[in-house]
Amino acid sequence: MTARIYKDELYKLPAIELYKMVIKKDIKRFPNGFWQRPEGEQNAVEITKFFITDILAWKDADIKEKWCGNILKKNSLGGMLSVLFLQSPYNIINLVYPNRFKPWEFKRVPMNYWTVEIGNEAIKWLFEVKLKWSDSDIKKNFSGKVFIENGIGGMFHIVFKSIACH
């Protein structure tokens, strides 16, 4: 027979210990209001770091390739995603690892993300940081295929479609 755990006692536990109880099914879910508490954002940072490093054992490349809302929901973090981060997995990652990743490095960017200015930033980042192309490399290799192969084909379509419509 397991001892009954009361909500007030759960709030006193460290966030990671509470998360361990949730994933082991010792408790059904985080207590009501857990994410709305003043320490909710800090708890999200601690739990997300633990989830990525200790449970998933992901490196940066794994995060870029696999990070999404579904992985959070499947691992009892859907409430955190919706309450604190407006359903944006990128917002979580950027809080946990500030400015470590660009939104376009993931399979999906936040809804309504692309603007001409952000598109220009992404293109500059692609050529200068990721591909490290010189001006002559750009002139020789520039094509829509480059954007698709580097995961920003959607941006290319959205931004240039909006420019053409103006």
C-alpha positions as a Markdown table, in Angstrom:
| # | Residue | x | y | z |
|---|---|---|---|---|
| 1 | Met | 0.0 | 0.0 | 0.0 |
| 2 | Thr | 1.5 | 3.4 | -1.1 |
| 3 | Ala | 1.2 | 6.4 | 1.2 |
| 4 | Arg | -1.1 | 9.1 | 0.0 |
| 5 | Ile | 0.7 | 12.2 | -1.2 |
| 6 | Tyr | -1.0 | 15.5 | -0.7 |
| 7 | Lys | -0.9 | 18.4 | -3.1 |
| 8 | Asp | 0.8 | 20.7 | -0.6 |
| 9 | Glu | 3.6 | 18.2 | -0.1 |
| 10 | Leu | 4.1 | 17.9 | -3.9 |
| 11 | Tyr | 4.7 | 21.6 | -4.2 |
| 12 | Lys | 7.5 | 21.3 | -1.7 |
| 13 | Leu | 9.4 | 18.7 | -3.8 |
| 14 | Pro | 12.2 | 19.8 | -6.2 |
| 15 | Ala | 10.8 | 20.1 | -9.7 |
| 16 | Ile | 12.9 | 17.3 | -11.1 |
| 17 | Glu | 11.8 | 14.9 | -8.3 |
| 18 | Leu | 8.2 | 15.8 | -9.0 |
| 19 | Tyr | 8.8 | 15.1 | -12.7 |
| 20 | Lys | 10.4 | 11.7 | -11.9 |
| 21 | Met | 7.2 | 10.8 | -10.0 |
| 22 | Val | 5.1 | 11.8 | -13.0 |
| 23 | Ile | 7.0 | 9.7 | -15.5 |
| 24 | Lys | 7.2 | 6.7 | -13.2 |
| 25 | Lys | 3.4 | 7.1 | -12.7 |
| 26 | Asp | 3.7 | 7.5 | -9.0 |
| 27 | Ile | 1.4 | 10.4 | -9.6 |
| 28 | Lys | -0.9 | 10.9 | -12.6 |
| 29 | Arg | 0.3 | 14.4 | -13.5 |
| 30 | Phe | 1.7 | 17.6 | -12.2 |
| 31 | Pro | -0.5 | 19.2 | -9.5 |
| 32 | Asn | -3.0 | 21.7 | -10.7 |
| 33 | Gly | -1.5 | 25.2 | -11.1 |
| 34 | Phe | 2.1 | 23.8 | -11.0 |
| 35 | Trp | 3.1 | 25.7 | -14.2 |
| 36 | Gln | 1.3 | 28.9 | -13.1 |
| 37 | Arg | 3.2 | 29.3 | -9.9 |
| 38 | Pro | 5.8 | 32.1 | -9.6 |
| 39 | Glu | 8.6 | 29.5 | -10.0 |
| 40 | Gly | 6.9 | 27.8 | -13.0 |
| 41 | Glu | 9.3 | 29.1 | -15.6 |
| 42 | Gln | 12.4 | 28.1 | -13.5 |
| 43 | Asn | 10.8 | 24.7 | -13.0 |
| 44 | Ala | 10.4 | 24.4 | -16.7 |
| 45 | Val | 14.1 | 25.2 | -17.3 |
| 46 | Glu | 15.2 | 22.6 | -14.7 |
| 47 | Ile | 12.8 | 19.9 | -15.9 |
| 48 | Thr | 13.6 | 20.5 | -19.6 |
| 49 | Lys | 17.4 | 20.3 | -19.1 |
| 50 | Phe | 16.9 | 17.1 | -17.1 |
| 51 | Phe | 14.6 | 15.7 | -19.8 |
| 52 | Ile | 17.0 | 16.5 | -22.6 |
| 53 | Thr | 20.3 | 15.6 | -21.0 |
| 54 | Asp | 19.4 | 12.8 | -18.6 |
| 55 | Ile | 16.4 | 11.1 | -20.1 |
| 56 | Leu | 16.9 | 11.6 | -23.8 |
| 57 | Ala | 20.7 | 12.0 | -23.7 |
| 58 | Trp | 20.5 | 14.4 | -26.7 |
| 59 | Lys | 23.3 | 16.4 | -28.2 |
| 60 | Asp | 22.7 | 19.7 | -30.1 |
| 61 | Ala | 22.2 | 17.8 | -33.4 |
| 62 | Asp | 19.5 | 15.6 | -31.8 |
| 63 | Ile | 17.7 | 18.6 | -30.4 |
| 64 | Lys | 17.7 | 20.3 | -33.8 |
| 65 | Glu | 16.4 | 17.2 | -35.6 |
| 66 | Lys | 13.9 | 15.8 | -33.0 |
| 67 | Trp | 12.7 | 18.6 | -30.8 |
| 68 | Cys | 8.9 | 19.1 | -31.2 |
| 69 | Gly | 5.7 | 19.5 | -29.3 |
| 70 | Asn | 4.8 | 15.8 | -29.6 |
| 71 | Ile | 7.9 | 14.7 | -27.7 |
| 72 | Leu | 6.9 | 16.9 | -24.9 |
| 73 | Lys | 3.3 | 15.7 | -24.9 |
| 74 | Lys | 4.4 | 12.1 | -24.9 |
| 75 | Asn | 6.6 | 12.7 | -21.9 |
| 76 | Ser | 4.1 | 14.5 | -19.7 |
| 77 | Leu | 5.2 | 18.0 | -20.5 |
| 78 | Gly | 2.2 | 19.1 | -22.6 |
| 79 | Gly | 0.9 | 21.3 | -19.8 |
| 80 | Met | 4.2 | 23.1 | -19.6 |
| 81 | Leu | 4.1 | 23.6 | -23.4 |
| 82 | Ser | 0.6 | 25.1 | -23.4 |
| 83 | Val | 0.6 | 27.1 | -20.2 |
| 84 | Leu | 4.1 | 28.7 | -20.3 |
| 85 | Phe | 5.1 | 28.6 | -23.9 |
| 86 | Leu | 2.0 | 29.1 | -26.0 |
| 87 | Gln | 2.5 | 25.7 | -27.8 |
| 88 | Ser | 5.9 | 26.7 | -29.0 |
| 89 | Pro | 8.7 | 24.1 | -28.5 |
| 90 | Tyr | 11.2 | 26.7 | -29.7 |
| 91 | Asn | 10.3 | 29.1 | -26.9 |
| 92 | Ile | 11.2 | 26.4 | -24.4 |
| 93 | Ile | 14.5 | 25.6 | -26.0 |
| 94 | Asn | 15.4 | 29.3 | -26.3 |
| 95 | Leu | 14.7 | 29.8 | -22.6 |
| 96 | Val | 16.7 | 26.8 | -21.6 |
| 97 | Tyr | 19.6 | 27.4 | -24.0 |
| 98 | Pro | 19.3 | 31.2 | -24.8 |
| 99 | Asn | 20.4 | 32.1 | -28.3 |
| 100 | Arg | 22.1 | 28.7 | -28.8 |
| 101 | Phe | 19.7 | 27.7 | -31.7 |
| 102 | Lys | 18.1 | 29.6 | -34.5 |
| 103 | Pro | 14.4 | 28.9 | -34.9 |
| 104 | Trp | 15.0 | 27.8 | -38.5 |
| 105 | Glu | 17.4 | 25.1 | -37.4 |
| 106 | Phe | 14.4 | 23.0 | -36.3 |
| 107 | Lys | 12.0 | 21.1 | -38.5 |
| 108 | Arg | 9.3 | 23.7 | -37.7 |
| 109 | Val | 9.4 | 27.3 | -36.9 |
| 110 | Pro | 6.7 | 29.0 | -34.7 |
| 111 | Met | 3.5 | 29.9 | -36.5 |
| 112 | Asn | 3.6 | 33.1 | -38.5 |
| 113 | Tyr | 7.3 | 33.4 | -37.9 |
| 114 | Trp | 8.6 | 34.4 | -41.2 |
| 115 | Thr | 9.0 | 38.0 | -42.3 |
| 116 | Val | 11.2 | 39.5 | -44.9 |
| 117 | Glu | 13.6 | 40.7 | -42.2 |
| 118 | Ile | 13.8 | 37.3 | -40.5 |
| 119 | Gly | 14.2 | 35.7 | -43.9 |
| 120 | Asn | 17.1 | 37.9 | -44.7 |
| 121 | Glu | 18.7 | 37.1 | -41.3 |
| 122 | Ala | 18.2 | 33.3 | -42.0 |
| 123 | Ile | 19.7 | 33.6 | -45.5 |
| 124 | Lys | 22.7 | 35.6 | -44.2 |
| 125 | Trp | 23.2 | 33.0 | -41.4 |
| 126 | Leu | 22.9 | 30.1 | -43.9 |
| 127 | Phe | 25.6 | 31.5 | -46.2 |
| 128 | Glu | 28.0 | 33.0 | -43.6 |
| 129 | Val | 27.6 | 30.7 | -40.6 |
| 130 | Lys | 26.4 | 27.3 | -41.7 |
| 131 | Leu | 27.8 | 27.0 | -45.2 |
| 132 | Lys | 30.7 | 29.5 | -44.8 |
| 133 | Trp | 30.4 | 30.5 | -48.4 |
| 134 | Ser | 32.3 | 33.3 | -50.0 |
| 135 | Asp | 30.7 | 35.7 | -52.4 |
| 136 | Ser | 32.0 | 33.6 | -55.3 |
| 137 | Asp | 30.6 | 30.4 | -53.7 |
| 138 | Ile | 27.2 | 32.1 | -53.4 |
| 139 | Lys | 27.2 | 33.2 | -57.0 |
| 140 | Lys | 28.2 | 29.8 | -58.2 |
| 141 | Asn | 26.0 | 27.6 | -56.0 |
| 142 | Phe | 22.9 | 29.8 | -55.3 |
| 143 | Ser | 19.6 | 28.0 | -56.0 |
| 144 | Gly | 16.3 | 27.1 | -54.4 |
| 145 | Lys | 17.6 | 23.7 | -53.8 |
| 146 | Val | 20.2 | 25.1 | -51.3 |
| 147 | Phe | 17.4 | 26.4 | -49.2 |
| 148 | Ile | 15.4 | 23.2 | -49.3 |
| 149 | Glu | 18.5 | 21.1 | -48.4 |
| 150 | Asn | 19.2 | 23.3 | -45.5 |
| 151 | Gly | 15.7 | 23.3 | -44.0 |
| 152 | Ile | 14.6 | 26.8 | -45.0 |
| 153 | Gly | 12.7 | 26.1 | -48.2 |
| 154 | Gly | 9.5 | 27.0 | -46.5 |
| 155 | Met | 10.9 | 30.4 | -45.6 |
| 156 | Phe | 12.0 | 31.0 | -49.1 |
| 157 | His | 8.5 | 30.3 | -50.4 |
| 158 | Ile | 6.7 | 32.3 | -47.8 |
| 159 | Val | 9.0 | 35.4 | -47.9 |
| 160 | Phe | 9.4 | 35.7 | -51.6 |
| 161 | Lys | 5.7 | 35.0 | -52.2 |
| 162 | Ser | 4.9 | 37.9 | -49.8 |
| 163 | Ile | 7.3 | 40.2 | -51.6 |
| 164 | Ala | 5.8 | 39.3 | -55.0 |
| 165 | Cys | 2.3 | 40.1 | -53.7 |
| 166 | His | 3.2 | 43.7 | -52.7 |
